[in-house]
Amino acid sequence: MATLLQILQAIAALAVTLGLIGLTAVGLRRFGPDVIARFQGPARERRLALLETLVLDPTRRLVLVRLDGEERLILIGEGRMLETLKPPAPSRSRKAPAKEIAQ
């Protein structure tokens, strides 16, 4: 059977632990981005980027990704990749919309 001294000791240990967790949370909230950036080292450019997603229906979606500067259009559905396409290059022949001149 636990004595009154052991119960008080357990409560004090819990209070100290929760206090340290609280101080850590406050410190990370205040200085977090700078401290975390120092530990991560120099930032490097990522090879893979998610550019856009489009939900087609509840089971399928289109995902546009860029890998090493090349864009790919991926059709994902039913828990697997259904098809991968290379999207066409944007046409450069489009003219900028003409501005209307008020008369």
N, C-alpha and C positions, 0 to 999 in steps of 0.2 A: 504494500500500500504506500502510495506516495505521500510524503510528508509535506507540510505547508511550505517548507524551505525549498523543496524540489519543484513544487508548482510555481512558486515565485521566480525561481531561477529559470524555468522553462519560459515563463511569460516575459521575463527580461531579455532572454536570448531572442525570442520572437520579435520583440520590440526593436532590438538593435538591428536584427536582420532586415526588417521592414523599413527601418530608418535609412539603412545603407542603400537599399534598393531605391527608395524615394530620392535620396541625394543624387544617386547615379542618374536617375531619370531627369531630374531638374538640370543637372550638369550637361547631359547630352542634349537636352532641349535647347539650352542656351548656347553651348559651344559645339554641339554635335557635328554640323557639317564640316567645320574646320578640323576637328579632331579625327573624324572618320577619313577625311581626305588625306591627312598626313599618314595614316596607317596603310592606306591603299597603294601608295606609291604613285608614280607618274601615270597619267591617264593615257590609254592607248585607244586607237580608233578601232571600233568593232567592225568585223567583217560581215555580220548578218544584221539586217534591219527589217523590221516589220513596217511596211509602208501603209497598208490599208487592208481592211477586211470588209466583206459584204455578205450578210446573211441572206441566202437564197430561200431556204425553208428551214423547218426545225431540224433537219438532219444534214443539210449541206451548206457550205459556205465557201466563198472565194477569198483567197488570201494573196495579196501582192507583197512579195519579199524582194529584198536586194541582197545579193551575195557577191562579194568581191566586185561591186560596181555593175553587176548584171541583174536585171529585174526578171523575176519569174512569177507567173500566175499559177496558183495551185488550187485545185478543186478538192476540198476535204469533205468527207461525208461518211456516215456510218462507222466511225471509229478508224478510218483508214484514208490514205491519200488516193483519190480516184484518178486524177490526171494532172500533169504538169505541162504548162504551155509557156512559150516565150512570147510576151506581149509584143505587138507591132510597135515599131519606133514611131514616135509622134511625128506627124507630117509637118514639115517646115513651110509648106506652101500656103498655110492659112494666113490671111491678112488680118491685121488688127482691126477691130470694129471701127468704122468711121464715126467721127463725132458729128452730131447734128448741129447745124448752124441755125440759130434762131434768127428769123427775119422779121 
